[in-house]
């Protein structure tokens, strides 16, 4: 564990303030759920609670199904990383951090593509080349949990359209319901 040199007192309601520098470093924002537990040494541990990350096996199976049905590469993310990928594992491996622009869209509850984007695409991970895509946001109980992307595998090939957009919406709805159970 890394010492920060910051000491905080617990108030009369049992609350403590997490210093701004630590919140910024760990990308912990107001309203974000934190998991609180103790370890074997008796230390109190705070960890970002990302409930959707527990459904990686379901997400992986769904990604494979979408790939088989559409031929489009499929990526499913939580709010921080890629949790499933089919048809593009070498370019977008599972477990890699999502791009800052995608993270901002998920944090801001904004489903619109950036207006300044030349191709109107969102890089799923940093350094990803622009590729035709459709995506839907995964929600559960009003909270944004992640996103489902279908990406064109070949720039000269068939581009994702309305059918693929509807398939991403169905996938997002299904995965959101799994997280609610």
Order of alpha helices (4+ residues) and beta strands (2+ residues): alpha-beta-beta-alpha-beta-beta-alpha-beta-beta-alpha
